[in-house]
Amino acid sequence: MVAPLKVGIAGLGTVGAEVVRLIETQARVLAGRSGRGIRVVAVTARSKAKKRGVDLRGVEWAKDPLALATHPEVDCFVELMGGAGDPALAAVEAALNAGKSVVTANKALLAKHGIKLAKAAEKHGGALNFEAAVGAAIPVIKTLREGLAGTGVNRVYGILNGTCNYILTRMEQEGLSFAECLKDAQRLGYAEADPSFDVDGHDTAQKLAILASLAFGTKVAQSAVYVEGISSIAPEDLRAAADLGYRVKLLGVAVRTAKGIEQRVHPTMVPKSSSIAQVMGVTNAVTIDGEGIPPITLVGPGAGGAATASAVVADIADVARGIRANPFGRPISHLHDTTKAPMERHEGGYYIRLLARDFPGTAAAIATRLAEQKISIESIVQRHPNGGAAPATGKAAPVPVILITYATHEDAVRRALAAVQRDKVISGRPQVIRIEKN
Ligand code: HSE
């Protein structure tokens, strides 16, 4: 009979406690599928006293993460503390250097130190599994790393942050404010400890960097990702998008272009009829455009304790089965440096919302500046706030003008809008949202 896999878990927050519970309640299923038992032998967390609703009797309490990572009884070290630095980094490195397998949900750690850690795993023979780091319960790492091993990838994109999708969905459907929706996301346990990490797009950027590495065989590099968050999105953008047949989503997009790999995170208008536009609430989705096959879209719960624990336990089950894949899908020596495609050369359609000063010549000035940059307009709508009636004060109030462009370059749009601002025909800053066609 094969001895059970002995697991040590560092971090007993919502996810850690759920992992302990799943290993206990699914023990028979896991043993059946892995061909051996899985047993939690030791744990560590900041507070020993905290009530977690799981039975830890008979489980050793290690003095700190490092002690747990190198504990002679532990075969598989599960890191659920989070954070790109210590103690997570030191503990994961120590476990790998000791030849143990590591399972982690820590996207920050992988986006920053993924290559260094994968090298340690490769050198000492342990597995480094991180399915839960991207899209929680969605098996997207396995899909890219193993399922599509024989297929070239041209683009991978998705809704990778549950908090942002939850906020945008509720803002759109219920007309609620950004702040109200964020508070609910925090209450429901979707948001990071510092929610600016979610809403400013950094959480998505880390996940995208990991996906890009798996998709394109590049060394994971968060610094190669262009990032914009959702805090500038106003209810009027969501309404205008709906009127024009689009929805706004925070997308992470990694795409192979002639200029290199473009990796970008920003609010994006997607056609309402696309699969990605149907994904609402905290749900995540990833679409992979593979060579010679139609796109594959994986949809599922991307945040929360149960969804994250589901992927962590599946990773532990792989270790129990003795499966060891190269962490980033290839031996380290086969991963190449990222050639970062400059964002200024990004090509695509744009949604532009301007607050135009309502006097003769404004529309002509805007059209001229766009034409100078060879930007062609697909549609243009001017929405007078009081239905076109003359302003009561006699003074021209600014009117929202919404433009959709045909495909153009980012730097052309930036130059045109800078010129429009210099012309003083608009109030405030233009709102720009990139359009992603499926
Ligand atoms: N804060 C993340 C999200 C949780 O909202 O998707 C999982 O990374």
Residues whose N, C-alpha, C, O or C-beta is under 5 A from the ligand:
A	BS01	HSE	L160 N161 G162 T163 Y190 A191 E192 D198 G302 A303
